Amino acid sequence: MPRRSKRLKPLGQEILAGPARRVVMSNDMTKRYRVQFSVAVFVVGVSAFVGPVVAQEGWRTQSHVEALAADALGGRLTGSEGAQGAADYIVGQLRTIGATVLPGQSDFRLPFEFTAGVNDAGTSLTLNLDTSWNSSDDVQALSFSDSTEVEGEVVFAGYGLVVPDSQDFGYDSYATLDVTDKIVVVLRYFPEDVDQELRNILARYSGLRYKAMAARQRGAKALLVLTGPRSPNAGLTIPMTFDTAISGSGIVAATMSAAVGDSLFEYVPNRTVEEIQAELDTGNPHVAGFSIDDVRLTLDVRVTREQRTGFNVVGYLPPLAMPSVTADQKPYVLLGAHYDHLGLGLQGNSLARDNERGEIHNGADDNASGVAAVIEIGRALAGTDRRRGVILAFWSGEELGLLGSANFADTEPVPMPDISGYLNFDMVGRARDNRLALQAVGSSTAWEGLIEQANVPVGFNVQIQHDPYLPTDVMSFNGAEVPSLNFFTGSHSDYHRPSDDTSAVNYEDLDRVVRLGTIIARNVSNRNTPLDFVRVEQVEQQGQRASLRAFTGTIPDYTAEVEGLLLGGVIEGGPAAKAGLQEGDVLIEFAGQLIANIYDYTYALDAVKVDEVITVVFLRDGERHEITMTPTARR
């Protein structure tokens, strides 16, 4: 899974997901149905398959995981030779199980173009034609900037925030300003001294891309961002993070240092940058921006984007049962898993410890386990009666922002309305305590019944999560109105680290995930009626989430039903670990806010101030404890 931005799984280095509901099998039922048997359950006129697909010892998941997570593939970074090697392996497996290429295609590999890297090729800033800066310590392009030179007058627009009226709080940094054909200077982040409720609102609209969009929509030529002296990372230029956009954002955008900012604000009479920021930090929406008179800037941004080709690998199993369904009954079932990972972890998503940096990130759980599951489900389905065709898809570019699955949904090698349902497998190799999370269940009214029936012979303690807005490939298909279901065994301390290796995979329970997925996939393929699609209301519908400013190093566990936030682990050396939190703790209060679920925690994390002590209340073995923690800044 990727970190959320894209989708992004964790956002920054906090790993986030939605609340869960539990579906539990009794011990008697679990023991009874672990043996081989068959039973017919009739749903909407179709015999639902719930018996064993093949003997459990027949699965070959371990050999697939070991092949895909081998050092020889170098971490399977999208566009790399290692990713090509992984694609070759998957194609070989598709041929072995008898899959064909997708109807209308000539190859299992479906290419897509993407941006593999973004670099500043020499950005410069000139003040009134006589003072220039060209060092990255002083001025640097933002990764989504257009690449061109602009020149113009300068307007300071405070924090550059625009909050929609729907939030019941009017805040528009541009309300009294005319920025047409001008260069807009804004502060990074959002007002520092507002209360937590207002911080929660403002944080949603403080992302750099959102600020750039707001400036562009108001006619600005360029956006120049300064990290103020009262903010985290004060005075530093913003690192040029990886960005997968093939082109720019429609506006020139760069960041400048405190030294450059001080030179610019010398033209503002009787006010320093710190004094101006302090006034804005009250959160008063009536504190206005202003033109900086007698100043013209020339901003020359040079961004280079390295273009590469990635490949989805897609195979097809035609229907075997007669009569097959008609076109209006949605004749395809789609199964998918991403096969890419992080390579050496140099693109910014790695959580490697200092002594692990630059090592191969093999991604055994993330997501060789999911690929193994889809291959084996395909093998099981290849010889069984099915009224719908089954598409076996292996996405690349997921870790870079769901690139492969998004391309498939956009270009439609198969029309999206023809897909009855999508089953996604992402990180399914580290089940603990018999728990399995099934996510995006709210996307169809049929999923819960299908899950309950299929789980009878498998016996997982299933956690139902309705939210389909997840940082994994179900997002691409939920947007295309395809009912989707995501299989996930939970986060762990090896996530996005070189230690996510084959020896840590729970192969016995991975085989059980395969069995459950096979039963559900076959039942979907044999239904008389296709699955209905339900549009689930998104919790965050306005603006975009800012990159979380505060870092705590917590790893939530999504697979357990608790009141609060259960920790699946903590990042070594992070604030949570230093404060004494550990795996199994349940957070119930964070910085004065009650925590009932992951959303409460996310909002609370948005609202805390960096480098200020907060109080955390948690349960450990049922006993209440209280500690203090100091969140640190992330750049």
C-alpha positions in Angstrom: 0.0 0.0 0.0 1.0 3.5 -0.6 1.1 6.2 2.0 -2.0 8.4 1.8 -1.6 11.4 -0.3 -2.2 9.2 -2.9 -3.6 7.0 -1.4 -3.3 7.7 -0.4 -2.6 4.0 3.2 -0.7 5.9 5.6 -0.7 9.6 5.4 2.8 10.8 6.0 4.0 8.2 8.5 0.7 7.6 10.2 -1.1 4.7 8.8 -4.8 5.5 8.5 -8.1 3.7 7.8 -11.7 3.6 8.7 -13.7 2.2 11.6 -14.5 -1.5 11.7 -17.5 -3.8 12.6 -16.8 -7.4 13.5 -18.3 -10.6 12.0 -17.4 -13.4 14.3 -17.6 -17.2 13.8 -18.2 -19.2 16.9 -15.5 -21.7 17.9 -17.8 -24.6 17.3 -18.6 -23.4 13.8 -15.0 -22.7 13.0 -13.8 -26.1 14.0 -16.7 -27.8 12.3 -16.1 -26.2 8.9 -12.3 -26.3 8.8 -12.7 -29.9 7.5 -13.5 -30.5 3.9 -17.2 -30.4 3.0 -19.7 -28.8 0.7 -22.9 -27.1 1.4 -25.4 -25.3 -0.9 -26.7 -22.0 0.1 -29.3 -20.4 -2.3 -29.1 -16.7 -2.8 -31.2 -14.8 -5.4 -31.8 -18.1 -7.2 -28.1 -19.2 -7.5 -26.3 -21.9 -5.6 -23.6 -20.2 -3.6 -20.4 -22.1 -3.4 -19.1 -22.4 0.1 -17.2 -25.8 0.1 -13.5 -26.3 -0.2 -12.0 -25.2 -3.5 -9.0 -27.4 -3.4 -7.2 -28.9 -0.5 -5.5 -26.2 1.6 -2.1 -27.8 1.2 -2.5 -27.3 -2.6 -2.0 -23.6 -2.5 1.3 -22.3 -3.8 1.3 -18.9 -2.1 4.7 -19.3 -0.4 6.6 -20.0 -3.6 5.0 -16.9 -5.3 5.9 -14.7 -2.3 9.5 -15.9 -2.2 9.9 -15.4 -6.0 8.4 -11.9 -6.0 10.2 -10.7 -2.8 13.6 -12.0 -3.8 16.5 -9.6 -3.7 17.1 -10.2 -7.4 14.0 -8.1 -8.2 15.4 -5.2 -6.3 12.2 -4.1 -4.6 10.0 -4.0 -7.8 10.0 -0.2 -8.2 7.6 0.8 -11.0 9.4 1.1 -14.3 12.6 -0.7 -13.0 14.2 -3.9 -14.3 13.0 -5.6 -11.1 9.4 -4.7 -11.8 9.8 -6.1 -15.4 11.1 -9.3 -13.8 8.1 -9.5 -11.5 5.8 -8.9 -14.5 7.5 -11.7 -16.4 6.9 -14.0 -13.5 3.3 -13.1 -13.3 2.8 -13.6 -17.0 4.3 -17.1 -16.7 1.9 -17.9 -13.9 -1.1 -16.7 -15.9 -0.1 -18.9 -18.8 0.4 -21.9 -16.5 -3.2 -21.6 -15.2 -4.6 -21.2 -18.7 -5.5 -17.5 -18.7 -5.6 -15.7 -22.0 -5.0 -12.1 -22.8 -7.9 -9.7 -22.2 -10.4 -9.6 -25.1 -9.3 -7.0 -27.6 -5.6 -7.0 -26.3 -2.5 -8.6 -27.9 -0.4 -8.9 -24.7 -0.8 -9.6 -21.0 1.2 -6.4 -20.4 -0.8 -3.1 -20.6 1.5 -0.1 -20.7 0.9 3.4 -19.1 3.2 6.4 -18.9 4.1 8.0 -15.6 6.6 10.5 -14.1 9.4 8.5 -12.5 11.2 11.5 -10.9 11.1 15.3 -10.6 14.1 17.5 -10.2 14.8 21.2 -9.9 17.0 22.0 -12.9 18.0 25.5 -11.7 15.3 27.7 -10.3 16.2 31.4 -9.7 14.5 34.4 -8.2 15.4 38.1 -8.9 14.2 41.1 -6.8 13.9 44.4 -8.7 16.4 43.2 -11.3 19.4 43.6 -9.0 19.3 40.9 -6.3 19.2 37.3 -7.3 19.1 33.9 -5.6 19.7 30.5 -7.3 20.7 28.1 -4.5 18.2 25.5 -3.5 18.8 26.6 0.1 17.3 30.0 -0.9 14.7 29.2 -3.6 13.4 25.9 -4.9 10.7 24.8 -7.3 7.7 22.9 -5.9 7.4 19.5 -7.5 4.0 20.3 -9.2 5.2 23.6 -10.7 5.0 24.6 -14.3 8.4 25.1 -15.8 8.7 28.7 -17.2 9.7 32.2 -16.3 7.3 34.8 -14.9 7.7 38.4 -13.9 5.3 40.7 -12.1 4.2 42.7 -9.1 3.8 41.0 -5.7 0.9 40.5 -3.4 1.1 39.0 0.0 -2.0 36.8 0.7 -1.5 35.6 4.2 -1.7 31.9 4.5 -3.4 31.6 1.1 -6.3 29.7 2.5 -9.8 29.5 1.0 -12.4 27.7 3.1 -15.8 26.9 1.4 -18.9 28.5 2.9 -20.2 24.9 3.5 -17.8 24.7 6.5 -19.9 27.4 8.3 -16.7 29.4 8.8 -15.8 32.1 6.3 -12.1 32.4 5.6 -10.8 33.7 2.3 -7.2 35.0 2.1 -8.0 36.6 -1.2 -11.3 38.4 -0.2 -9.9 41.9 -0.6 -7.1 41.3 -3.0 -6.7 41.5 -6.8 -3.9 39.0 -7.7 -4.6 38.9 -11.5 -1.3 38.6 -13.4 0.7 39.0 -10.1 3.0 36.8 -8.1 1.4 35.7 -4.8 3.4 35.2 -1.7 1.8 33.0 1.0 2.9 31.4 4.3 3.1 27.7 4.6 0.7 25.7 6.8 -2.2 27.5 8.6 -2.6 29.9 11.6 -0.7 28.7 14.6 -2.7 30.1 17.6 -6.3 29.1 16.7 -8.3 26.7 18.8 -8.5 23.0 18.0 -11.9 23.1 16.3 -10.7 25.8 13.9 -7.4 24.1 13.3 -9.4 21.0 12.2 -11.1 23.1 9.6 -8.2 25.1 8.3 -5.8 22.1 8.1 -8.0 20.5 5.4 -7.3 23.4 3.1 -3.6 24.1 3.8 -2.0 21.6 1.4 0.4 23.2 -1.1 -1.5 22.0 -4.1 -4.7 23.3 -2.8 -3.1 26.7 -2.2 -1.7 26.7 -5.7 -5.1 25.9 -7.2 -6.7 28.7 -5.2 -4.1 31.2 -6.5 -4.4 30.0 -10.1 -8.2 30.2 -10.0 -7.9 33.9 -9.0 -5.6 34.7 -11.9 -2.2 34.7 -10.3 1.0 34.1 -12.4 2.9 32.3 -9.6 2.8 31.2 -6.0 5.8 31.7 -3.8 5.7 30.0 -0.4 7.5 31.1 2.8 7.7 29.0 6.0 7.2 31.7 8.7 9.3 32.2 11.8 6.5 31.0 14.1 5.9 27.7 12.2 7.5 24.3 12.2 10.6 24.1 9.9 10.8 27.9 10.2 12.7 29.6 7.4 13.6 26.5 5.5 12.8 25.9 1.8 10.4 23.0 1.3 12.0 19.8 0.1 11.1 18.9 -3.5 9.1 15.8 -2.8 8.3 13.1 -5.4 5.3 13.9 -7.6 3.7 11.6 -10.1 2.0 14.3 -12.2 2.9 14.0 -15.9 2.7 17.8 -16.4 2.6 20.9 -14.2 -0.3 22.3 -12.2 -1.1 25.3 -14.4 0.9 27.8 -12.2 4.5 28.5 -11.4 5.2 27.5 -7.8 8.3 27.7 -5.7 9.4 28.1 -2.1 11.9 30.6 -0.6 14.0 30.8 2.5 13.8 33.2 5.5 16.7 35.2 4.1 14.9 35.8 0.8 11.7 36.5 2.6 13.3 39.1 4.8 14.8 40.8 1.8 11.3 41.0 0.2 9.5 42.2 3.4 12.0 45.0 3.8 9.7 46.8 1.4 6.8 46.5 3.9 7.0 49.6 6.2 7.4 49.2 9.9 6.4 45.4 10.0 8.5 42.3 10.2 7.5 38.9 8.9 7.1 37.6 12.5 4.8 40.5 13.4 2.7 39.9 10.3 2.5 36.2 11.0 1.6 36.8 14.6 -1.4 38.9 13.6 -2.5 36.2 11.1 -2.0 33.4 13.7 -5.0 34.7 15.7 -7.2 33.2 13.0 -9.1 36.4 12.5 -10.5 36.1 8.9 -10.6 39.8 8.6 -6.8 40.2 8.8 -6.1 41.2 5.2 -3.3 40.7 2.8 -1.7 43.5 0.9 0.3 44.5 -2.1 4.1 44.9 -1.6 4.8 48.2 -3.3 7.9 49.1 -5.3 8.7 45.4 -5.8 8.9 43.3 -9.0 10.0 39.7 -8.9 11.3 37.5 -11.7 10.8 33.9 -10.9 12.4 31.4 -13.3 11.4 27.8 -12.4 13.0 24.9 -14.1 11.5 21.5 -13.4 12.5 18.3 -15.2 10.3 15.3 -15.2 11.6 11.8 -16.1 9.0 9.9 -18.0 8.9 6.1 -17.9 6.5 3.3 -18.9 4.9 1.0 -16.3 3.0 -2.1 -17.1 -0.2 -3.6 -15.6 -0.4 -7.3 -16.1 -3.9 -8.6 -17.0 -5.1 -12.0 -17.8 -8.6 -13.4 -18.5 -10.5 -16.6 -17.6 -13.6 -16.9 -19.9 -16.9 -18.1 -18.4 -17.2 -21.9 -18.3 -20.8 -22.4 -17.2 -23.7 -22.3 -19.6 -25.6 -20.2 -20.1 -23.2 -17.3 -19.4 -24.7 -14.0 -18.3 -25.8 -11.4 -20.8 -24.1 -8.1 -21.3 -26.7 -6.2 -19.2 -25.9 -8.5 -16.3 -22.3 -7.2 -16.1 -20.3 -10.1 -17.5 -17.0 -9.7 -15.7 -15.6 -10.1 -12.2 -12.3 -8.3 -11.6 -9.6 -9.5 -9.1 -6.6 -7.4 -8.5 -3.4 -6.8 -6.5 -0.5 -4.4 -7.0 2.9 -6.0 -7.6 5.1 -2.9 -7.3 7.0 -1.8 -4.2 9.6 0.8 -3.2 12.8 -0.4 -4.7 15.6 0.9 -2.4 13.2 3.2 -0.7 14.6 6.4 -2.2 11.4 7.9 -3.4 10.2 9.2 -0.1 7.7 6.6 1.1 10.2 4.4 3.0 10.0 4.1 6.7 13.5 2.5 6.9 15.5 3.1 10.1 18.7 5.0 9.8 20.8 1.8 9.6 18.5 0.4 6.9 18.5 3.3 4.4 19.3 2.3 0.8 18.6 -1.4 1.4 16.2 -3.4 -0.8 12.6 -3.1 0.2 11.3 -6.6 -0.8 7.7 -6.0 0.1 6.8 -9.6 1.0 3.5 -8.6 2.6 3.2 -5.3 0.6 2.3 -6.7 -1.8 3.8 -10.0 -2.9 1.2 -11.6 -0.6 -1.7 -10.0 -2.5 -0.2 -11.1 -5.9 0.2 -14.6 -4.6 -3.4 -14.6 -3.5 -4.8 -13.5 -6.9 -2.7 -16.0 -8.8 -3.9 -18.8 -6.6 -7.5 -17.7 -6.7 -7.2 -17.6 -10.5 -5.8 -21.1 -10.5 -8.8 -22.4 -8.4 -11.3 -20.6 -10.6 -9.8 -21.7 -13.9 -11.3 -25.1 -13.6 -14.7 -24.3 -12.0 -18.0 -23.4 -13.5 -18.5 -19.7 -13.8 -21.2 -17.7 -15.6 -19.0 -14.6 -15.8 -15.5 -14.1 -17.1 -12.8 -13.4 -14.5 -10.2 -10.8 -15.0 -6.9 -11.2 -13.1 -5.2 -7.9 -12.8 -1.8 -7.0 -11.3 -1.3 -3.3 -11.0 2.0 -1.4 -11.1 2.4 2.2 -9.8 0.3 1.7 -6.7 3.0 2.9 -4.4 3.4 6.1 -6.6 -0.3 7.0 -6.4 -2.6 4.2 -7.7 -1.2 4.9 -11.2 -1.8 1.5 -12.8 -5.4 0.9 -11.6 -6.3 4.5 -12.3 -5.1 4.1 -15.8 -7.1 0.9 -16.3 -10.3 2.6 -14.9 -9.7 5.6 -17.1 -8.8 3.9 -20.4 -11.3 1.1 -19.9 -9.8 -1.9 -21.7 -13.0 -3.4 -20.3 -16.0 -1.0 -19.8 -16.4 -0.2 -16.2 -20.2 -0.7 -16.3 -19.6 -4.3 -17.4 -17.7 -5.2 -14.2 -20.0 -6.8 -11.6 -17.5 -6.5 -8.7 -13.9 -5.9 -7.9 -11.9 -7.9 -5.2 -8.6 -6.3 -4.2 -5.9 -7.9 -2.1 -3.4 -5.6 -0.5 -1.2 -6.8 2.4 -2.8 -10.1 3.2 0.2 -12.0 4.6 0.4 -10.9 8.2 -2.8 -12.1 9.9 -2.7 -12.1 13.7 -5.2 -13.6 16.1 -7.3 -14.9 13.3 -8.3 -11.4 12.2 -9.0 -10.2 8.7 -10.3 -6.8 7.7 -12.7 -6.6 4.7 -13.0 -3.0 3.6 -15.2 -1.0 1.2 -18.1 -3.2 2.2 -20.5 -0.3 2.0 -20.0 -0.1 -1.8 -22.7 -2.8 -2.3 -25.6 -4.1 -0.3 -24.6 -7.6 -1.3 -21.1 -7.8 0.2 -22.1 -8.6 3.8 -24.2 -11.6 2.9 -21.5 -12.9 0.5 -18.9 -12.5 3.2 -20.9 -14.2 5.9 -21.7 -17.2 3.7 -18.1 -17.6 2.4 -16.5 -17.3 5.8 -18.4 -20.3 7.3 -15.8 -22.9 6.2 -12.9 -20.5 6.6 -13.6 -19.1 10.0 -11.8 -15.8 10.1 -12.7 -13.2 12.8 -13.8 -10.7 10.0 -13.8 -7.0 10.7 -16.3 -5.2 8.4 -15.3 -1.7 7.3 -17.8 0.1 5.1 -15.6 3.1 3.9 -14.4 2.6 0.3 -12.2 5.7 0.4 -9.0 3.8 1.1 -5.3 4.4 0.1 -5.3 1.3 -2.2 -6.6 0.3 -5.6 -10.3 0.1 -4.6 -10.3 3.9 -4.8 -9.8 3.7 -8.6 -12.9 1.5 -9.1 -15.1 3.1 -6.4 -14.8 6.3 -8.4 -15.9 4.3 -11.5 -18.9 3.0 -9.6 -17.7 -0.6 -9.5 -18.7 -2.4 -6.2 -15.4 -3.1 -4.5 -14.1 -5.2 -1.6 -10.6 -5.0 -0.1 -8.8 -7.8 1.8 -6.3 -6.6 4.4 -4.7 -8.4 7.4 -3.4 -5.3 9.1 -0.4 -3.0 9.5 2.8 -3.9 11.3 6.1 -2.4 12.3 7.8 -3.8 9.1 5.6 -1.7 6.8 7.6 0.1 4.1 10.8 -1.2 5.6 13.5 -3.6 4.3 12.3 -6.0 7.1 9.1 -6.7 5.3 10.5 -10.0 4.1 9.4 -13.5 3.4 10.2 -15.0 6.7 7.6 -12.9 8.5 4.7 -13.9 6.3 2.0 -16.1 7.9 1.5 -18.5 5.0 -1.1 -20.7 6.7 -3.5 -17.7 7.1 -2.5 -16.4 3.6 -3.8 -19.7 2.2 -7.1 -19.1 4.2 -7.4 -15.7 2.6 -7.1 -17.3 -0.8 -9.8 -19.8 0.1 -12.2 -17.1 1.3 -11.4 -14.9 -1.8 -12.0 -17.9 -4.1 -15.4 -18.6 -2.6 -16.6 -15.0 -2.8 -15.3 -14.5 -6.3 -17.0 -17.6 -7.6 -20.3 -16.6 -5.9 -20.1 -13.2 -7.5 -19.4 -14.8 -10.9 -22.4 -17.0 -10.6 -25.1 -14.6 -9.4 -28.1 -14.1 -11.6 -28.1 -10.4 -10.8 -24.9 -8.3 -10.7 -23.9 -6.5 -7.5 -25.5 -3.2 -6.9 -23.3 -0.1 -6.4 -23.8 2.1 -3.4 -22.2 5.6 -3.3 -20.9 5.9 0.3 -20.7 9.4 1.6 -17.1 10.5 2.1 -16.1 11.7 5.5 -13.9 14.4 4.0 -15.7 15.9 1.0 -14.2 19.4 0.9 -10.7 20.6 0.1 -7.9 18.1 0.6 -6.0 16.8 3.6 -2.9 18.6 4.3 0.3 16.6 4.8 0.1 16.1 8.5 2.6 18.5 10.1 3.0 16.5 13.3 4.7 13.2 13.5 4.0 10.7 16.4 5.2 7.4 14.9 2.0 5.4 15.6 0.9 2.4 13.6 -2.8 1.8 14.0 -4.2 -1.7 13.8 -7.4 -1.7 11.6 -8.4 -5.3 12.1 -9.8 -5.2 15.7 -13.1 -3.8 16.9 -12.3 -1.5 19.8 -13.6 1.8 21.2 -10.5 4.0 20.5 -7.5 3.5 18.4 -5.6 0.2 18.8 -1.9 0.4 18.0 -0.4 -2.3 15.8 3.0 -0.9 16.7 5.1 2.2 17.0 8.0 3.4 14.9 11.3 3.0 16.7 12.7 6.3 17.9 9.5 8.2 17.2 7.6 10.3 19.8 5.2 7.5 20.6 7.9 5.0 21.3 9.9 7.5 23.4 6.7 8.2 25.4 6.3 4.5 26.2 3.5 3.5 23.9 3.7 0.0 22.5 1.8 -2.5 20.3 -1.6 -3.4 21.8 -2.2 -0.1 23.5 -5.6 1.6 22.8 -5.6 5.4 22.6 -8.8 6.9 24.0 -7.8 10.5 24.4 -5.2 12.5 22.4 -4.4 16.2 23.2 -7.7 16.6 25.0 -9.9 15.0 22.3 -11.8 11.8 22.9 -10.7 9.1 20.4 -13.4 6.6 19.3 -11.9 5.7 15.9 -9.3 6.5 13.3 -11.0 9.6 12.1 -11.0 11.1 15.6 -7.3 10.4 15.8 -6.6 12.0 12.4 -8.5 15.2 13.3 -6.8 15.4 16.6 -3.4 14.9 15.0 -4.1 17.7 12.5 -4.8 20.0 15.4 -1.8 19.5 17.6 1.1 21.9 17.6 4.6 20.6 16.8 7.1 20.5 19.6 4.5 21.2 22.3 3.8 18.6 25.0 0.4 16.9 24.8 -1.4 14.4 27.0 -2.3 11.0 25.8 -4.6 8.6 27.6 -4.6 4.9 26.7 -5.6 1.5 27.9 -3.1 -1.3 28.4 -4.5 -4.7 29.3 -7.7 -2.9 30.3 -6.0 -0.5 32.7 -6.1 3.3 32.1 -2.8 5.1 31.8 -1.8 8.7 31.1 1.5 9.9 29.5 2.9 13.0 27.9 4.2 13.1 24.3 5.9 15.7 22.2 5.0 15.4 18.5 7.8 16.4 16.2 7.7 18.2 12.8 7.8 16.4 9.5 9.3 18.2 6.5 
